[in-house]
Amino acid sequence: MNWEAERHITPRAIKQYLDKKLTSKIEPLGLQGSQGPYLMTIAEVPGSSMKEVSAYLMVDKSITTRTIGALIDAGFVSNNSEDARRYSLVLTDKGKDAVKVIKDTSNRIWEELLSDLTEEEMTVFKSAVDKINSKFNEEAD
């Protein structure tokens, strides 16, 4: 199969699109779209360390340290570790409320993004995504 380069949707393009759309909805909470994945990760894996969040999101630890520091300062995340040198990151109530907004907003963004697809195209799209995810999971094992 000859796959044309201009038919690729890069992960960066997806991230930029989602961050931009998400930022406009969560700025009133004092958040940027790029902070959303950090909150979602901590919601998914409570008690994570900085290193674990970095690995989960596949980002440099220094970026994670700055972002998590800002989220802690803003009251969205707290460090529940008794050892000051370690992190056990959890969401505060403010962070949990933000995650609800992020999830709802993300769902609406995806619905909007895919709204021009017909029912048949949506069925094919879902099938293709399932197959791609299956391949990713197969490779990860």
Stockholm file with secondary structure:
# STOCKHOLM 1.0

chainA/1-141         MNWEAERHITPRAIKQYLDKKLTSKIEPLGLQGSQGPYLMTIAEVPGSSMKEVSAYLMVDKSITTRTIGALIDAGFVSNNSEDARRYSLVLTDKGKDAVKVIKDTSNRIWEELLSDLTEEEMTVFKSAVDKINSKFNEEAD
#=GR chainA/1-141 SS CCCCGGGCCCHHHHHHHHHHHHHHHHGGGTCCGGGHHHHHHHHHSTTBCHHHHHHHHTCCHHHHHHHHHHHHHTTSEEECCSSTTSCCEEECHHHHHHHHHHHHHHHHHHHHHTTTSCHHHHHHHHHHHHHHHHHHHHHHC
#=GC SS_cons         CCCCGGGCCCHHHHHHHHHHHHHHHHGGGTCCGGGHHHHHHHHHSTTBCHHHHHHHHTCCHHHHHHHHHHHHHTTSEEECCSSTTSCCEEECHHHHHHHHHHHHHHHHHHHHHTTTSCHHHHHHHHHHHHHHHHHHHHHHC
//
